Amino acid sequence: MDIAIAGAVIFFGSFVQSSIGFGLAIIAAPLLFFIDSTYVPAPITVCALTLSLANAARHWHSISFAGLKFAIFGRVPGTIAGGMLLFWIDQHALALVLGLSVLLAVGLSLSNLVLRPTRIALFSAGFLSGFMGTSSAIGGPPMALVLQHQASDFIRANMAAFFVASCLMSLIMLYTVDRFGWKEVRLALPLIPATMAGYWVAMQTLHLISHQNLRRASLSLCAVAGTAAVVSYWL
């Protein structure tokens, strides 16, 4: 039963991310944490890597490597900082970090803050993405905030390409701090079909769904899940 619920959550997260550029981890991490805390962060990161490879391949021609390199440079120290955080907190405290990361992500997404994708902005977004992504699997919002005013295909392409590099960095760091091994691989493998199913459905329905409505529904779900994760820390 748990694997069916986990698969459904990953399917929806994959569908959302393939539609708007990010969302798999922000949706899946707080929900799967309640099923089995070991889903966070490594197994979700494996799913995110698989999905990002598929999306990057589809939108290859819209990727801007010249701009992405600054975000990737910033991702390196952010990844190390996020990995070090896992040395200092247990799984119970991770629920608080996870919930606060989700609520911060929702707040940033709803803000009227307008950032241009300058070198400094991309480097800073990369650092924050590395810190949040490695510690809680939720690394998309900082990059999404910087790129949010670009064309939709540009956002999907460059978020996917960035996630490929960042997921690989996070998995290496998680392996280093003993948070990624065969146990996490076995948890992730049954979720890969759901990941690709969400991607496939998104590709078939992109023209049918309002970007704004999907974004509102996803942010609402994230706000509820993030709040529940924070509340669970105090229970």
C-alpha positions in Angstrom: 0.0 0.0 0.0 2.8 2.4 0.9 4.6 1.9 -2.4 1.3 2.6 -4.3 0.8 5.9 -2.4 4.5 6.8 -3.0 4.1 6.0 -6.7 1.0 8.2 -6.9 2.8 11.1 -5.2 5.8 10.8 -7.5 3.6 10.6 -10.5 1.9 13.9 -9.7 5.1 15.6 -8.8 6.7 14.4 -12.0 3.7 15.7 -14.0 3.9 19.1 -12.4 7.6 19.4 -12.8 7.4 18.4 -16.5 4.7 21.0 -17.0 6.1 24.1 -15.2 9.8 23.3 -14.8 10.0 22.3 -11.1 7.8 20.7 -8.4 8.6 17.0 -8.0 10.6 17.4 -4.8 8.5 20.2 -3.3 5.4 18.1 -3.7 6.8 14.6 -3.0 9.3 15.3 -0.2 7.0 16.3 2.7 4.3 13.7 1.7 6.7 10.8 1.4 8.5 11.8 4.6 5.4 10.7 6.5 5.4 7.3 4.7 9.1 6.6 5.3 11.6 9.2 6.2 14.3 7.5 4.2 12.6 8.5 1.0 14.1 12.0 1.8 16.4 13.1 0.3 18.2 10.4 -1.7 15.4 8.3 -3.3 13.5 11.4 -4.4 16.7 12.8 -5.8 17.2 9.7 -7.9 13.7 10.2 -9.3 14.4 13.9 -10.0 17.6 12.9 -11.8 15.7 10.5 -14.0 13.0 13.1 -14.8 15.5 15.8 -15.4 17.4 13.7 -18.0 14.2 13.1 -19.9 13.2 16.8 -19.8 16.7 18.0 -20.7 16.8 15.7 -23.7 13.4 16.9 -24.9 14.3 20.6 -24.6 17.9 20.3 -25.5 17.9 23.2 -28.0 16.6 25.7 -25.5 19.4 25.1 -23.0 21.7 28.1 -22.3 25.0 26.6 -21.0 26.6 30.1 -20.8 24.2 31.2 -18.1 23.9 27.8 -16.3 27.6 27.6 -15.5 27.3 30.3 -12.9 24.4 28.5 -11.2 26.4 25.3 -11.3 29.5 27.0 -9.8 27.3 28.2 -6.9 25.8 24.8 -6.5 29.1 23.3 -5.4 29.6 25.1 -2.1 25.8 24.9 -1.5 25.9 21.2 -1.9 28.7 20.8 0.6 26.9 23.1 3.1 23.7 21.0 2.8 25.6 17.8 3.2 27.3 19.1 6.4 23.9 20.1 7.8 22.9 16.4 7.6 25.7 15.6 10.0 24.1 17.8 12.7 20.4 17.0 12.5 18.5 13.7 12.9 15.5 12.5 10.9 13.0 14.2 13.3 14.7 17.6 12.9 14.8 17.0 9.2 11.0 17.3 9.2 11.3 20.9 10.4 13.9 21.7 7.8 11.8 20.1 5.1 8.6 21.9 6.1 10.3 25.3 6.4 12.0 24.7 3.0 8.7 24.0 1.4 7.0 27.1 3.0 10.0 29.3 2.0 9.7 27.9 -1.6 5.9 28.7 -1.7 6.6 32.2 -0.3 9.2 32.9 -2.9 7.0 31.6 -5.7 4.1 33.8 -4.6 6.3 36.9 -4.1 6.4 39.8 -6.5 10.2 39.8 -6.3 11.6 40.3 -9.8 15.2 39.1 -10.3 17.2 39.2 -13.5 19.3 36.1 -14.3 22.6 37.9 -13.8 25.8 36.1 -12.9 25.5 37.0 -9.2 21.8 36.1 -9.1 22.5 32.7 -10.8 25.4 31.9 -8.5 23.4 32.8 -5.4 20.4 30.7 -6.7 22.7 27.8 -7.3 24.2 28.0 -3.8 20.7 28.1 -2.2 19.5 25.3 -4.5 22.5 23.2 -3.4 22.0 23.8 0.3 18.2 23.1 0.1 18.4 20.3 -2.4 21.1 18.3 -0.6 19.5 18.6 2.9 15.9 18.2 1.9 15.7 17.3 -1.8 13.9 20.7 -2.5 16.3 22.7 -4.7 14.1 24.1 -7.4 12.6 27.3 -6.0 15.7 29.5 -5.9 16.4 28.8 -9.6 12.7 29.1 -10.5 12.6 32.5 -8.9 15.5 33.8 -11.0 14.2 32.3 -14.3 10.4 32.9 -13.7 10.1 35.7 -16.2 11.8 33.8 -19.1 9.9 31.9 -21.8 8.2 28.7 -20.7 10.4 26.4 -22.9 13.5 28.2 -21.7 12.5 27.7 -18.1 11.8 24.0 -18.6 15.0 23.4 -20.5 17.4 25.2 -18.2 15.8 24.0 -15.0 16.1 20.4 -16.3 19.7 20.8 -17.3 20.5 22.4 -14.0 18.8 19.6 -12.1 20.8 17.0 -13.9 24.0 18.5 -12.6 22.7 19.3 -9.2 21.1 15.9 -8.6 24.4 14.2 -9.4 26.2 16.6 -7.0 23.7 15.9 -4.2 23.9 12.1 -4.7 27.7 12.2 -4.5 27.5 14.3 -1.3 24.8 12.1 0.2 26.9 9.1 -0.5 29.8 10.8 1.3 27.8 11.4 4.4 26.3 7.9 4.3 22.8 9.0 3.3 22.8 7.2 -0.1 23.4 3.5 -0.6 21.7 0.3 -1.7 18.8 0.8 0.7 17.9 4.2 -0.9 18.4 2.7 -4.4 15.9 -0.1 -3.7 13.4 2.5 -2.5 13.9 4.6 -5.6 13.7 1.9 -8.3 10.0 1.1 -7.9 9.2 4.8 -8.3 11.0 5.3 -11.6 8.0 4.0 -13.7 5.7 6.5 -11.9 8.3 9.2 -12.6 8.3 8.5 -16.3 4.5 8.1 -16.4 4.1 11.6 -15.0 6.5 12.9 -17.6 4.7 11.1 -20.4 1.2 12.4 -19.4 2.6 15.9 -19.1 4.0 15.8 -22.6 0.5 14.7 -23.9 -1.4 17.4 -22.0 0.8 20.5 -22.0 -1.5 22.2 -24.5 -4.7 21.4 -22.4 -3.8 22.7 -19.0 -3.6 26.3 -17.8 -0.1 27.0 -16.5 -1.5 29.4 -13.9 -4.2 27.0 -12.6 -1.7 24.1 -12.3 0.8 26.4 -10.5 -1.9 27.6 -8.0 -3.1 24.0 -7.3 0.5 22.8 -6.8 1.4 25.7 -4.5 -1.7 25.1 -2.4 -0.8 21.5 -1.9 2.8 22.4 -1.1 1.6 24.9 1.5 -0.5 22.2 3.2 2.2 19.6 3.1 4.9 22.0 4.4 2.7 23.2 7.2 2.0 19.5 8.2 5.8 18.8 8.2 6.5 21.7 10.5 3.6 20.8 12.8 4.8 17.2 13.0 8.1 18.3 14.4 6.3 19.7 17.5 4.1 16.7 18.1 
